[in-house]
């Protein structure tokens, strides 16, 4: 660079408003979930006041899942997804689906495991795997696309991993809320095992279907409509059970069921990617 020439800086990235506002909603839900967890930590472990704050934190993490589901879809509908949205989404996901669930599980359920610091070790494993999963996804999304490249997820998506562990914890807390808030040791061990398995699945090569490319303009089937209606009814009638069942079904589908299905059955169950949509989804 010549001494007489002014320095040249990279161009500012384009920042679409609507999808990034949804990503900001995801980030804020994760931030307020962490603040709520800290409020619960101010009370005695196992107290009703602490559990109330921990339940509020689960609601915020679920809300972050909804924002994360919408931001990528809106970006594709607006045809304005790009590298800024992918990076911003990853930052939000680290907070909402990495830090918040790890902190919540370690304090709400795993804090009284018989081995000292075992709960923190499981939480650290989850947090590291979630962060590495997001970094790996960004590298794969930025790489040149190959012919006939699948848009399925390699490894369990981070939002689904967070939903699986948090919804299971929410179910455990709801059950123990009527039993003097004492979480039995088998339930604590079960949560530690589930969190460890979910952590490893995020970094695995297990294939999970992506539902971010659903085209709502296509004609639906009666079966699909009935299934969605039944799922909504379950959420309303059994709000403490339905989330855990749905997230765990997704987890088991990629791990156990999908490898046993024929291609024909996969086409029936899973949604094909839209050919006219951009091939750069937001980070997972």
C-alpha positions as CSV (number, residue, x, y, z in Angstrom):
1,X,0.0,0.0,0.0
2,X,1.4,3.4,-1.0
3,X,2.0,5.9,1.8
4,X,-0.1,8.5,0.0
5,X,-3.1,6.3,-0.4
6,X,-5.8,6.0,2.4
7,X,-6.3,2.6,3.9
8,X,-9.0,0.4,2.3
9,X,-11.4,-1.6,4.5
10,X,-13.7,-4.5,3.6
11,X,-17.2,-3.8,2.5
12,X,-19.9,-3.9,5.2
13,X,-22.1,-7.0,4.9
14,X,-25.7,-6.7,4.1
15,X,-27.9,-7.1,7.2
16,X,-31.5,-8.0,6.3
17,X,-33.8,-6.7,9.0
18,X,-36.6,-9.2,9.6
19,X,-34.6,-12.6,9.8
20,X,-31.9,-11.0,11.9
21,X,-34.6,-9.6,14.3
22,X,-35.8,-13.1,14.8
23,X,-32.2,-14.3,15.4
24,X,-31.9,-11.4,17.9
25,X,-35.0,-12.8,19.6
26,X,-33.3,-16.2,19.8
27,X,-30.2,-14.5,21.4
28,X,-32.2,-12.5,23.9
29,X,-34.2,-15.5,25.0
30,X,-31.0,-17.3,25.7
31,X,-29.6,-14.3,27.6
32,X,-32.6,-13.9,29.8
33,X,-32.7,-17.7,30.4
34,X,-29.2,-17.4,31.8
35,X,-30.2,-14.5,34.0
36,X,-33.2,-16.5,35.2
37,X,-30.9,-19.4,36.0
38,X,-28.7,-17.1,38.1
39,X,-31.7,-15.9,40.0
40,X,-32.6,-19.5,40.8
41,X,-29.0,-20.2,41.9
42,X,-29.5,-17.6,44.6
43,X,-31.8,-19.9,46.4
44,X,-31.0,-23.2,48.1
45,X,-30.6,-26.2,45.8
46,X,-33.8,-28.1,45.5
47,X,-36.0,-25.4,46.9
48,X,-39.3,-24.5,45.3
49,X,-38.2,-21.0,44.5
50,X,-35.1,-22.2,42.6
51,X,-37.2,-24.7,40.6
52,X,-39.7,-22.0,39.6
53,X,-36.9,-20.0,38.1
54,X,-35.5,-23.0,36.4
55,X,-38.9,-23.8,34.9
56,X,-39.1,-20.2,33.6
57,X,-35.6,-20.7,32.0
58,X,-37.0,-23.8,30.1
59,X,-39.8,-21.7,28.6
60,X,-37.2,-19.1,27.4
61,X,-35.1,-21.8,25.8
62,X,-38.2,-23.3,24.1
63,X,-39.0,-19.7,22.8
64,X,-35.5,-19.5,21.4
65,X,-36.1,-22.8,19.5
66,X,-39.2,-21.2,17.9
67,X,-37.2,-18.1,16.9
68,X,-34.4,-20.3,15.5
69,X,-37.0,-22.3,13.5
70,X,-38.4,-19.1,12.0
71,X,-35.3,-17.0,11.2
72,X,-33.9,-19.3,8.6
73,X,-37.3,-19.9,6.9
74,X,-38.0,-16.1,6.8
75,X,-34.5,-15.5,5.3
76,X,-35.1,-18.0,2.5
77,X,-38.6,-16.7,1.8
78,X,-37.2,-13.1,1.6
79,X,-34.2,-14.5,-0.4
80,X,-31.8,-12.6,1.8
81,X,-29.9,-15.3,3.7
82,X,-26.2,-14.8,3.7
83,X,-22.9,-15.1,5.7
84,X,-23.9,-12.4,8.2
85,X,-27.1,-14.3,9.1
86,X,-25.3,-17.6,9.4
87,X,-22.6,-16.2,11.7
88,X,-25.1,-14.2,13.8
89,X,-27.3,-17.3,14.1
90,X,-24.3,-19.4,15.3
91,X,-23.5,-16.8,18.0
92,X,-27.2,-16.9,19.2
93,X,-27.2,-20.7,19.2
94,X,-24.1,-20.9,21.3
95,X,-25.8,-18.8,24.0
96,X,-29.4,-20.2,23.8
97,X,-28.6,-23.8,23.0
98,X,-25.1,-24.2,24.4
99,X,-24.5,-22.1,27.5
100,X,-28.1,-21.9,28.8
101,X,-29.0,-25.7,28.7
102,X,-25.6,-26.6,30.1
103,X,-25.9,-24.2,33.0
104,X,-29.6,-25.1,33.6
105,X,-29.0,-28.9,33.7
106,X,-25.9,-28.7,35.9
107,X,-27.7,-26.6,38.5
108,X,-31.3,-27.9,38.3
109,X,-30.7,-31.7,38.2
110,X,-27.0,-32.7,38.2
111,X,-25.8,-30.7,41.2
112,X,-26.3,-33.6,43.7
113,X,-24.7,-36.4,41.7
114,X,-22.6,-38.7,44.1
115,X,-19.3,-37.9,42.4
116,X,-18.0,-34.4,42.9
117,X,-18.0,-32.1,39.8
118,X,-19.5,-34.9,37.6
119,X,-22.5,-32.7,36.8
120,X,-20.2,-29.9,35.7
121,X,-18.1,-32.3,33.6
122,X,-21.3,-33.5,31.8
123,X,-22.3,-29.8,31.2
124,X,-18.9,-28.9,29.9
125,X,-19.0,-31.9,27.5
126,X,-22.3,-30.7,26.2
127,X,-21.2,-27.1,25.8
128,X,-18.0,-28.0,24.0
129,X,-19.8,-30.4,21.6
130,X,-22.5,-27.8,20.8
131,X,-19.8,-25.2,20.0
132,X,-17.8,-27.6,17.9
133,X,-21.0,-28.7,16.1
134,X,-21.9,-25.1,15.1
135,X,-18.3,-24.4,14.0
136,X,-18.3,-27.6,11.9
137,X,-21.7,-26.7,10.3
138,X,-20.4,-23.2,9.3
139,X,-17.4,-24.7,7.6
140,X,-19.5,-27.2,5.7
141,X,-22.1,-24.5,4.8
142,X,-19.3,-22.2,3.4
143,X,-17.7,-24.9,1.4
144,X,-18.5,-25.1,-2.4
145,X,-21.6,-27.2,-3.0
146,X,-21.2,-30.6,-4.6
147,X,-23.6,-32.0,-7.2
148,X,-26.7,-33.5,-5.6
149,X,-25.5,-32.5,-2.2
150,X,-28.0,-33.4,0.5
151,X,-29.4,-30.7,2.8
152,X,-29.8,-33.1,5.7
153,X,-28.0,-32.4,8.9
154,X,-24.8,-34.4,9.7
155,X,-25.0,-34.9,13.4
156,X,-27.8,-33.9,15.7
157,X,-28.7,-30.2,15.2
158,X,-27.9,-28.0,18.3
159,X,-31.4,-26.6,18.8
160,X,-32.9,-30.2,18.8
161,X,-30.2,-31.3,21.2
162,X,-31.1,-28.4,23.6
163,X,-34.7,-29.2,23.2
164,X,-34.2,-32.9,24.0
165,X,-32.2,-32.3,27.2
166,X,-34.3,-29.3,28.4
167,X,-37.7,-30.9,27.7
168,X,-36.6,-34.1,29.5
169,X,-35.4,-32.0,32.5
170,X,-38.7,-30.0,32.4
171,X,-40.6,-33.3,32.7
172,X,-38.4,-34.4,35.6
173,X,-39.0,-31.1,37.4
174,X,-42.7,-31.3,36.8
175,X,-42.9,-34.8,38.2
176,X,-40.8,-34.0,41.3
177,X,-42.8,-30.8,41.9
178,X,-45.4,-33.0,43.5
179,X,-42.9,-35.0,45.5
180,X,-41.3,-32.4,47.8
181,X,-38.9,-31.4,45.0
182,X,-36.6,-34.3,45.6
183,X,-35.2,-35.7,42.4
184,X,-34.3,-39.4,42.9
185,X,-30.8,-40.4,42.1
186,X,-31.8,-42.7,39.2
187,X,-33.4,-39.6,37.5
188,X,-30.3,-37.6,38.0
189,X,-28.2,-40.4,36.5
190,X,-30.6,-40.7,33.6
191,X,-30.4,-37.0,32.8
192,X,-26.6,-37.2,32.9
193,X,-26.6,-40.2,30.5
194,X,-29.1,-38.4,28.2
195,X,-27.0,-35.2,28.1
196,X,-23.8,-37.2,27.4
197,X,-25.4,-39.2,24.6
198,X,-26.9,-36.0,23.1
199,X,-23.5,-34.3,23.3
200,X,-21.8,-37.2,21.3
201,X,-24.7,-37.2,18.8
202,X,-24.0,-33.6,17.9
203,X,-20.5,-34.5,16.8
204,X,-21.4,-37.8,15.2
205,X,-22.0,-38.6,11.5
206,X,-25.6,-39.6,12.1
207,X,-27.9,-38.1,9.5
208,X,-30.9,-36.1,10.6
209,X,-33.6,-34.7,8.3
210,X,-33.9,-30.9,7.9
211,X,-37.4,-29.5,8.2
212,X,-36.4,-25.9,7.4
213,X,-37.2,-26.4,3.7
214,X,-40.9,-27.3,4.1
215,X,-42.9,-25.6,1.3
216,X,-46.2,-24.6,2.7
217,X,-47.5,-23.9,-0.8
218,X,-47.5,-27.6,-1.6
219,X,-50.6,-29.6,-1.1
220,X,-50.6,-31.4,2.2
221,X,-52.1,-34.8,3.0
222,X,-54.9,-35.6,5.4
223,X,-52.4,-37.6,7.5
224,X,-50.0,-34.7,7.8
225,X,-52.8,-32.4,8.9
226,X,-54.1,-34.8,11.4
227,X,-50.6,-35.4,12.8
228,X,-50.0,-31.7,13.2
229,X,-53.4,-31.2,14.9
230,X,-52.7,-34.1,17.2
231,X,-49.3,-32.7,18.2
232,X,-50.9,-29.3,19.0
233,X,-53.5,-30.9,21.1
234,X,-50.8,-32.8,23.0
235,X,-48.9,-29.6,23.7
236,X,-52.1,-28.0,25.1
237,X,-53.3,-31.0,27.2
238,X,-49.9,-32.4,28.3
239,X,-47.5,-29.4,28.1
240,X,-45.0,-31.1,30.4
241,X,-44.9,-34.4,28.5
242,X,-45.4,-33.6,24.8
243,X,-42.1,-31.6,24.3
244,X,-40.0,-34.4,25.7
245,X,-41.7,-37.0,23.5
246,X,-41.4,-35.0,20.3
247,X,-37.7,-34.1,20.8
248,X,-36.8,-37.6,21.8
249,X,-38.6,-39.0,18.9
250,X,-36.6,-36.8,16.5
251,X,-33.4,-37.9,18.3
252,X,-34.3,-41.6,18.0
253,X,-35.5,-41.3,14.4
254,X,-32.0,-40.4,13.1
255,X,-30.2,-42.7,15.4
256,X,-32.3,-45.9,15.2
257,X,-35.3,-45.6,12.8
258,X,-33.9,-43.8,9.7
259,X,-31.1,-46.2,8.9
260,X,-33.6,-49.1,8.8
261,X,-36.0,-47.3,6.3
262,X,-36.0,-47.7,2.6
263,X,-35.5,-44.7,0.3
264,X,-39.2,-44.9,-0.6
265,X,-40.3,-44.6,3.0
266,X,-37.9,-41.8,3.7
267,X,-39.4,-39.8,0.9
268,X,-42.8,-40.3,2.4
269,X,-41.7,-39.3,5.9
270,X,-39.2,-36.6,5.2
271,X,-39.6,-33.4,3.2
272,X,-37.5,-32.9,0.0
273,X,-35.6,-29.7,-0.3
274,X,-37.1,-27.1,-2.6
275,X,-35.1,-26.8,-5.7
276,X,-35.7,-23.1,-6.1
277,X,-34.5,-22.2,-2.6
278,X,-31.0,-21.1,-1.8
279,X,-28.7,-23.8,-0.6
280,X,-27.2,-21.9,2.4
281,X,-29.4,-22.3,5.4
282,X,-28.8,-20.6,8.7
283,X,-26.5,-22.3,11.1
284,X,-27.6,-25.3,13.1
